[in-house]
Amino acid sequence: MPRWTNSLAAPAERRPAGGIGAAVAAANQRARRSLLRGHGGGHAPVSNLELFFDLVYVFAITQLSGFIHHHLGWHGLAQGTVLFLAVWWAWIYTTWVTNWANPERLPVRLLLLGLMLLSLALAAVIPDAFGTRAGAFAGCYIALQLGRSLVTAAIFRGEGAARVRNMLRIAAWFALSAPFWIAGALAPESARLGWWLAALAIEYAGPMTMFVTPGLGRSSAQDWDISGSHMAERCALFIIIALGEGIVVTGNAFASLPPGSARLGGFVLAFLSAALMWWLYFDLGAERGARLISGHEQAGRVARNAYTYLHMPIVLGVVISAVGDALLLELGPATATRAYILVQIGGAMLFVAGLGLFKRFANTLGNFPMSHAAALVLLAALGAAAWRNPPGADRFAALGAAILALTCLWEWVSYHGGWVERMEALGLPVPARFKARAERRRMLREAGGA
């Protein structure tokens, strides 16, 4: 037998019986060596290490709400938004990586622990990111984003050239934005916001252009073969993080009040608002989104639009609302300040608008929920009226919570039986166009689309 032929042949005692057996054995060996999850677009469970990683972002969200609380005003809100966008971008890109890479493999585990340390350092300097620690913030952020992309590309060397090129494109976009982060850190504080906004604009444009890069081309839908259920679960967990941070802020603020303070009403209203936000997201939105992305042939495109982008206003709305809850406990029954009105209404409207857009994306009918549109109108009207004639803070918070409760009730009735059925049961007249719309929605729901 020629030498080259002999080198390709497996020893008889190690050769699996039959061609199919050999193929299965080879595939199993490759799977054992692979650093990927191997979900094939199916379900991928959230690992314990990912949950551990998220603990750093609980701290980061707390730092963000504290920053906004201590920098009330348009300029402070703009700065807080920039910091939030950076924190969100750091977390969501890591979520994409762990959707592909298996956290149970040693190289991936070490990468995540290193990213966790950088994220912790990033969160620690948030309070003075626009002050004397701007260099530390920018340095941690660049190291986190660029380092993760390059290390992941190295990890993917044995998983195919397409995956490596995909990560190198992402790294190139972060390298393009890095000089703007550095320039902002070195610039006077008055110019820092503009430089960092430019850096974020570059980074946020990357996924929309499929990371087109000279010499490396652009990513394709095949490069984003993710587990939809994993992405949906991870983003839902981040909503829990944001809501939980608000609960912690409310509890700490209430616990620090002197005995006998007239703040019990504000404490209850703050909790009620958080509970209603949870209800609005998890009663229908989370389930619909998970069902859409899990069964979609282009799960990566859905993850980019519905989760990477549309979850930003949802989370930011929760963070700003937590600041409003802290202000409520400071004010109690006193007259609502304009800062409190702006924060409370702005946070609620941002949350409802973002959630409505997310639900519209996951809705077969493709319509913005009428309940959410009505809530936005009512919240804007409440804010305008309070701006002209500020009421007591507790009363203002109660009216805001009532609008959220009405939205929950409207959506609950609409998708758990429907208004038409209830009106007919009461013998009330129902317009024909409402009946037709309800019937169409029922048919879509029965077909699995609602």
Residue pairs with C-beta under 8 A, 6 or more apart in sequence:
1 9
9 15
10 22
15 22
16 22
16 24
16 25
31 38
33 158
34 102
34 158
34 159
35 101
35 102
35 105
35 107
35 108
35 155
35 156
35 158
35 159
36 100
36 101
36 102
36 159
37 44
37 99
37 100
37 101
37 102
37 227
38 102
39 227
39 230
40 225
41 225
41 226
41 227
41 228
41 299
42 227
42 229
43 227
43 229
43 230
43 294
44 99
44 227
44 229
44 230
45 230
46 230
46 233
46 234
46 237
47 98
47 103
47 104
49 103
49 104
49 109
49 112
49 113
50 95
50 98
50 103
50 112
50 234
51 237
52 116
53 94
53 112
53 115
53 116
53 119
54 237
54 238
54 241
56 116
56 119
56 120
56 123
57 87
57 91
57 119
57 123
57 238
57 241
58 241
58 244
58 245
59 120
59 123
60 87
60 119
60 122
60 123
60 126
61 87
61 241
61 242
61 245
61 319
62 245
62 248
62 249
63 123
63 124
63 126
63 127
64 80
64 83
64 84
64 87
64 126
64 319
65 245
65 246
65 249
65 319
65 320
65 322
65 323
65 326
66 127
67 76
67 79
67 80
67 83
67 126
67 127
67 129
68 76
68 77
68 80
68 319
68 320
68 323
68 343
69 323
69 326
69 327
70 76
70 127
71 77
71 79
71 80
72 339
72 343
73 339
75 193
77 346
78 193
79 129
79 130
79 193
81 316
82 193
82 196
82 197
82 200
83 126
83 129
84 315
84 316
84 319
85 200
85 204
85 312
86 122
86 141
86 196
86 200
87 122
87 123
87 126
88 312
88 315
88 316
89 145
89 200
89 203
89 204
90 119
90 122
90 141
90 144
90 145
91 119
91 238
92 307
92 308
93 145
93 148
93 149
93 170
94 112
94 115
94 148
95 231
95 234
95 235
96 226
96 231
96 303
96 308
97 111
97 148
97 152
98 108
98 112
98 234
99 226
99 227
99 230
99 231
99 234
100 163
100 226
101 108
101 111
101 152
101 155
101 156
102 108
103 109
103 112
107 155
108 155
111 148
111 151
111 152
111 155
114 147
115 144
115 147
115 148
118 140
118 143
118 144
118 147
119 140
119 144
121 136
121 140
122 137
122 140
122 141
122 144
125 133
125 136
125 137
125 140
126 137
128 134
129 137
130 189
130 192
130 193
131 189
134 184
134 185
134 189
134 192
135 185
135 186
137 185
138 181
138 182
138 184
138 185
138 196
139 185
141 181
142 174
142 178
142 181
142 182
145 174
145 203
146 171
146 174
146 175
146 178
149 167
149 168
149 170
149 171
149 174
150 167
150 171
152 167
153 164
153 167
153 168
153 171
156 163
156 164
156 167
157 164
162 222
162 223
163 223
165 216
165 217
166 211
166 219
166 223
168 213
168 216
169 211
169 212
169 213
169 216
169 217
169 218
169 219
170 206
170 211
172 211
172 213
172 216
173 202
173 203
173 206
173 211
173 213
174 203
176 202
177 199
177 200
177 202
177 203
178 199
180 195
180 196
180 198
180 199
180 202
181 195
181 196
181 199
183 195
184 191
184 192
184 193
184 194
184 195
184 196
184 199
185 192
187 195
207 304
207 308
207 309
209 218
210 218
210 219
210 220
211 218
211 219
212 218
221 298
221 300
221 301
223 300
224 298
224 299
224 300
224 301
224 303
224 304
225 299
225 300
226 299
226 300
226 303
227 299
228 290
228 292
228 293
228 294
228 295
228 296
228 299
228 302
228 303
229 290
229 293
229 294
231 293
231 299
231 303
231 307
232 286
232 289
232 290
232 293
232 294
232 307
233 290
235 307
235 311
236 281
236 282
236 286
236 290
238 311
238 315
239 278
239 281
239 282
239 286
239 311
239 314
239 315
239 318
242 315
242 318
242 319
242 322
243 274
243 277
243 278
243 318
245 319
245 322
246 270
246 274
246 318
246 319
246 321
246 322
246 325
247 271
247 274
249 322
249 323
249 325
249 326
250 267
250 270
250 271
250 274
250 322
250 325
250 326
250 329
253 325
253 326
253 329
253 330
254 263
254 267
254 329
257 263
257 329
261 332
262 332
262 333
263 329
263 332
265 332
265 333
265 394
265 398
266 325
266 328
266 329
266 331
266 332
266 393
266 394
266 397
267 329
269 328
269 394
269 397
269 398
269 401
270 325
270 328
270 329
270 397
272 401
272 405
273 321
273 325
273 348
273 397
273 400
273 401
273 404
274 321
274 322
274 325
276 401
276 404
276 405
276 407
276 408
277 318
277 321
277 351
277 404
279 408
280 351
280 352
280 355
280 404
280 407
280 408
280 411
281 314
281 355
283 408
283 411
283 412
284 359
284 411
284 415
285 355
285 358
285 359
285 362
288 359
288 362
288 363
288 450
289 306
289 307
289 358
289 361
289 362
291 362
292 302
292 306
292 361
292 362
293 299
293 302
293 303
293 306
293 307
296 302
302 361
305 361
306 358
306 361
306 362
310 354
310 357
310 358
310 361
311 354
311 358
312 354
313 350
313 351
313 353
313 354
313 357
314 351
314 354
314 355
314 358
316 350
316 354
317 347
317 348
317 349
317 350
317 351
317 352
317 353
317 354
318 347
318 351
319 347
320 343
320 346
320 347
320 350
321 343
321 344
321 347
321 348
321 351
322 347
323 343
323 347
324 340
324 343
324 344
324 347
327 337
327 339
327 340
327 343
327 344
327 393
328 340
328 344
328 393
328 394
328 397
331 337
331 340
331 393
332 393
332 394
333 392
333 393
333 394
334 392
334 393
335 390
335 391
335 392
335 393
336 386
336 390
336 391
336 392
336 393
336 396
337 390
337 393
338 387
338 390
340 393
340 396
341 383
341 386
341 387
341 390
341 396
342 383
344 396
344 397
344 400
345 379
345 380
345 382
345 383
345 386
345 400
348 379
348 400
348 403
348 404
349 376
349 379
349 380
349 383
352 372
352 375
352 376
352 379
352 404
352 407
353 372
353 376
355 372
356 368
356 369
356 372
356 373
356 376
357 368
359 368
359 369
359 372
360 366
360 367
360 368
360 369
363 369
363 450
364 444
364 449
364 450
365 440
365 441
365 444
369 411
370 410
371 407
371 410
371 411
371 414
372 407
372 411
374 406
374 407
374 410
375 403
375 404
375 406
375 407
378 403
378 406
379 400
379 403
382 396
382 399
382 400
382 403
386 396
390 396
391 399
413 419
413 422
415 450
418 438
418 441
418 442
419 434
419 438
420 430
420 434
420 435
420 438
421 438
423 429
423 430
424 430
441 450
444 450
